Amino acid sequence: MSRGRVLVAMSGGVDSSVVANLLTSQGYECIGATMRLATNEDDRPGERTCCSTDDIADARQACWDAGIRHHVFDYTREFEKDVIDPFVAAYEAGLTPNPCVACNRHLKFGALLDRALELGCDHLATGHYARVTHDERGYHLLKGVDGAKDQSYFLFGLTQERLAHIMFPLGEMHKATEVRALAERLGLSSAHKRDSEGICFVPGGDHLRFIEERSGHTAPAGDILDTDGNVIGRHEGALRYTLGQRKGLGVAAAHPIYVCAIDTHANTVTLGDSDRLMANSLVAADWNWVSGQAPAGPIHAAAKVRYHQPDQPCVATSLPDGRIRLEFADPQRAITPGQAAVLYDGDEVLGGGTIESVE
């Protein structure tokens, strides 16, 4: 007797392939689904992006190996609207966006989860390294036990309603020692497939070229300034730079200098000493509390302001307009507007939002 019907998100990689086989062996009725998010008509040699023909073929083969059906769902229009367009707009506004957060919120655990429920599935399963638990207080989103692969940072947008239908079968496993070994024992063709890196829809990882091609205009040259406002050089497009960047600045200096500010309206990049990058607090907008309930007052917790950063002790305070202020026990380096700030209590994700300003 089936333990339930599960739609398995199939990327063609080792993680989703193992998920499909694990759940099938555990007695679940599984259906494989691959999301087509980009057309890739202009892929360049050596610059493979998401949704390539090879990835879809790999996903289909993985479903065949697991003995389950495979579907391809076209969400290119939704991906353009909810991920790519905001990504380009954010960079043009001088922000550094995190498209994986938007993709998880709107596509994987938005459109695809909705499709799973429409198909009569009880759950959507993915290969994310995170965990979901449940008790009398509700559903809880936890870090994956594999600290090197934990992906909870990108999942703070999940709600109680969504978590009720989500499965992360790899959350209790370590990728290097367990997942790949299991894939090898199962004889999966993806057992040694390389992990994807960078922004999946940007060919070659060149975000500036991608933005220029999307916008139809070349990023203009402008001034590089010091922290006193003096012109010390020229840049070939402010979008080439990121906060905290040290190398490739195009300016010679007797001591290390870093990108301290990017002003796309004035088209300037400001360089300075590392102490100019330190800040004690931030304000984040578009905040989601995973529990669905904001705390009554300030809480002591820990936060990450970038992926793979160690948890940093802080105090989180809800502001009247729904934004959140995080005040850190120790100054943080290069807090970057546009990136995600994610709040934790030990292994549990309390919530997260988009960094709006640094104080």
N, C-alpha and C positions, 0 to 999 in steps of 0.2 A: 504493500500500500504506500502511495506517495506521501512524503512528509510535507508536500506543498509545491506550488508551481513558482519557479524562479526565472526571471529574465536575467541572463548573464551578459554584462557589457564586455564585448570581445574586441580587443584592440589589435590582436595578432601577435602580442608579446607573450612572454613566459608567464607573467602573473595571471592574466585573465585565462590563459589556457589551463593552468593548474586549478584555478577556481572552478571552471566548468567540470573538470574531472573529479575534483574533490566532492562537489555537491551531488554530482550524479552517483558517485559511489556511496554517498550517505543517504540515498533514497529520495532525493528531490527530483521532480520533473523539471528539467531545464530546457530553456530556449536561448540560443545565442543571438546576440544583436550587436551589430557594428554601426556606429554613427558615422555617416559621411558628413564631414563638417567643412570641407574645402574641395574645390574641383581639381586643383593641382594641374591645370592645363598648361601652366607655364613653368613647371618644375625644371630646374636646371640640373645638368649632370653633377652628381656628388652632393646635391643639396636637397635631399629627400625630406619632405615635410609630412604632416599627418595625413591620414586617409589616402595614402598612396595605393595604387593598384596592388602592389606587393603585400601591403599590410592587410588589405581586405582579403586577398587570397590566403594569407597566413591564418587569418581569423576563421575563414571558411574551412580550412584544413583542420584547425584545432577542434572545430565543432564536429567535423566528420570523425576525427579520432575519438571524440567523447561520445559519439553516437547520438548527437542532438541536432535539431534543425538550426539553420542559420539565416538571419534576416539582415538586410542592410537598410537602414532608415536614413533618409536624406534630410538633414537639418542645416544645409548650407545657408539658407536665408536667415534662420534664427542665429546661427553662429556669426554671420556678418553683423546683424543688428545688436546682439548682446555682448559680443566679445571683440570682434575686429574693429568695428567703428569706435567703440569707447576706448580701445587700446590706442588707436591713432590720435583721437581727440585729446587723450590724456597726455601723450608725449608732446603734442603741439602746444599744450598748456603748461609745459614745463614740469609735468609730473612723471613718475616712474611707475606705471601700472603693473598689476599682477594678473595677467589674463587667465591663469589657472583657477584662481578664485572665482572669476566670473563664469568660466566654463562649467565648473562644478555646480555653482548655484543655479544657473539658467539652463544648462544643457544636460549634463549627466544626471543630476538629481532634480532637474526640473522637467524638461521635455521628455527625456528618456524614462524617468520614473512614471510620469503621467501615462506614457505609452504602455509601460509594463502593467499598470493597473487597468488600463483599457482592455488589454489582452487577457485579463482575468488572472494575472500573476499575483501572488501574495507578496513577493519581494523582488527587489532589484539587487543583484550582487555585482560587486566590482573587485578589482585587484588592488584596491588601496590598502596601504599599511596603516590601519586604524582599527578601533574596536567600538562596538556599540553594546551597552549593557542596559538592563531594565530592572527597576524595583518599584516600590510603592510611590516614589517621588516622580517617576517618569523615566524617560530614556536619557542615557548619558553617553556622550561622545568622548572616547579616550584615545590617548596616544597608542600607536602600535608598539609592540614589545621590542621590535627591532629599531633601536634608536637611530641607526644610520639611515633607515628607510622610512621612518615615521612620516606620514603625510597629513596628520591632523591639522597642521597649520593652514592647509588649503581648504578645510572643510567646515570652518566656523559658521558658514551661512546656513547649515542644516537646522531644521526646526523639529519640534517634537512630532509633528504630523509626518514629516519625511523620514525621520529616524525609525519610525514604527515599521517601515517597509524596506529598510536597507540592511544588507548583509555585507560584512567585510571578512570573508573566510581566512584571509592571510594575516589578520591582525595579531594573532598569537604566534606567528612564525617568523623566523629569520630568513631573509632571502638567500644569502650566500650559502648557508649551511643546510637549509631545509627545503626551500622552494625549488631552487635549481636542482638539488639532488633528487627531489620527488619527480620533477619533470624528466630528469634523465632516466629514472627507474621506469617511468611510464612510457618512455620512448618518444616523447613529444618533440616535434621538429623545432620548437621554439626554445628548447632547453638551454641552448647557448646563444640565443639571439641577444644582441647588445641592447642595453636599456636606451630609451630615447632621452635626449638631453636638450636643454634650451627651450625656447618658445616653439611649440610644435608647428605653428603655421608660418613661421618666418624662415624662408629659404636661407640656408647657410648661416643663420643666426645674425644676419645683418639687418638689424631693425631700422637703421636709417634709410637704407635702400628700399626696404619694404614700405616705409611711411612715405617716402618721396614718390614711389610708384603709385601708391594708393591715392595720395593727395594731388598728384599731377604737377607738383612743383618742387624745385630743388631747395634744400635748406640753405638760406643765405649766410654768407660770411659775416662776421661781426667782431667786436672787440673782446679781448680777454683783459680783465681788470684785476688789480690787487685789492685788498680789503679796504684801502683808502680811496678807491675809485679811480686810480691811475691806470691808464692803458699800458699794458706790458706785452701785448701780443695780439695776434689775430687768430680766429678760429674759422673753420670751414663748415660751420653748422652747429648750433648749440645742442642739437639733438644727439650729437656724437658723444656727449659727455654725461657722466652720472655722478651724483653726489658722492664724495669720498674718493673719487678716482685719483690715482697718483701717476700712472704711466700714460705716455702718449699725449701729454698736454700741449706739446709744441712750444713750451717756454723753458728756457734754461734757468736754473736757480742754484745757489750755493748750498741750499739745504732742502729737505723734502717739502714739497708743497702739494696741496690737494684741491680738488674742486669743492668749494664751499657753498656756492650758490649758482643757480642757472635761472636766468630771466629771459624767457622766450619772447616776452613782449618788447623788452629793450634789446633783445638779441645779444645778450652779454653772458659771459661765463666768468665767475669770480674765483680766484685762487688765493689760498692762504695757508697758514700753519694748521696742524692737526687739531689744536685746541679750539679752533673755530668750528669744528664739526661736533663738539660735545654739547649735549642738551640734557636737561633734567626731566622734561615732561613733554607730552604731546596731547593733541586733541584728535580723536577719531570720529568720523561720521559714518552713516549707513551701518550702524551697529546692530548686531544680532546677538541676543542672549539665547543660547541653545535651550535653556530651560523654559524659555518663553516669559520669564519673570525677571525684571530688573531688581537688583537688591535695594533694600530700603535706604541704605546709606553707603558711605565709602567702605570698600572691602580691601583687605590685604590679600594679594595674590602674586602671580608672576606673569610676565609677558614676554613674547617674542616680537621683535619689529622686523625680522627677516628670517627666512627659512634656514634651519640648522643652527640658529643662534641659541646658545644656552639660555634657559629661563632666567629672567631678570626680575628680582623682587620689586614690587611696586604697590601703589595704592590706586585703586580705580574708583572714580567718582562719576556718577551720572549727572549730566547737566540738564537744566530745565528743557532744552530743546531736543533732548534725546541723544545728543552726542556724549562722548565719554572722554574724561581727562585721565591720563595715566601719569602718575608722578613716581619716578624711579628712585630707588635708594641710592644708586650710583649713576653718575652721568653716562649717557649712552652716545655712541659714536655714529654719526651719519644717519640719523633717523630721517627717512626719505618719504616725503609726501607722495601719496599714490600707492604706496606699498601697504601690506596688511599689518595690523597690530592685533595679536591674538592673546587672549587672557586665559591662564591656566590655574587650576588648583591641583597641584601635584600632576597626575596623569590626565585629569579631566579638563576638557575644553569648556570654559565658561561662556565664551563669546568672542566676537572679533568684529573689526570694522576697517575702514580705509583711513589711513593717516591723512589728516587734512592740514594740520599745521604743527609746528614745533615751537615750544615755548622755552 
